[in-house]
Amino acid sequence: MSRCAPTTVTSRSILSRFSCDVTARLSTRPFTSSIFPLGGEPAKDHSALSWNEFLKYRTYRRGFQVASMGISGLAGIIVGWEYISTVNIDPTQMIFGFDPLLAMGAGLFVFTGFCALLGPLLGNFVFNFLVLRSRRIPFRLKEDLFLQHVRKNRVDPSYQSFANPVPDYYGEKITSLHGYRRWLRNCAAYRKKRDEFLKI
């Protein structure tokens, strides 16, 4: 390790000692993603999570959301039915101008739908807590990039037809890099059919 040569002047000695200390610290500090770029914002490190891992986690999250939707919807039916079974219904009195049985059935349907809509939120929370844990930030950064790619490469659905359907407009069925490349090929085939149709 090189040392700075001492100087005779006191001010120059202090300045050289300070510059030598700063140089030593910068030379021994490892390169990390926390270094700020010229724009003043922290650099985004996506190396902690590969694309295949991100797409796998994305598939797992979708499964958690669907499963929690079914469970919460079933719980809504059970709770709503338990409540309706304990209510004394007078068939001679209307509820909001409707037949009591019809009003109770509609209320059960609405309550079940509300519980089912809360399911994906619960599934997302469980997924973040059990599966992602410390990888939430890399997952969100990758998801932002993925959605940017999807918005950039997806097709215009205004020209869709039965013979030329839109290939997964939101990219929800992409589960791997191979699936992403296949999605890009399907988008290119859609555009080719659209251009051929417009030429006719």
Salt bridges, closest charged atoms under 4 A:
ASP21 OD2 - ARG25 NE 3.67
GLU53 OE1 - ARG135 NH2 3.27
GLU143 OE2 - ARG61 NH2 2.54
ASP195 OD1 - ARG194 NE 3.45
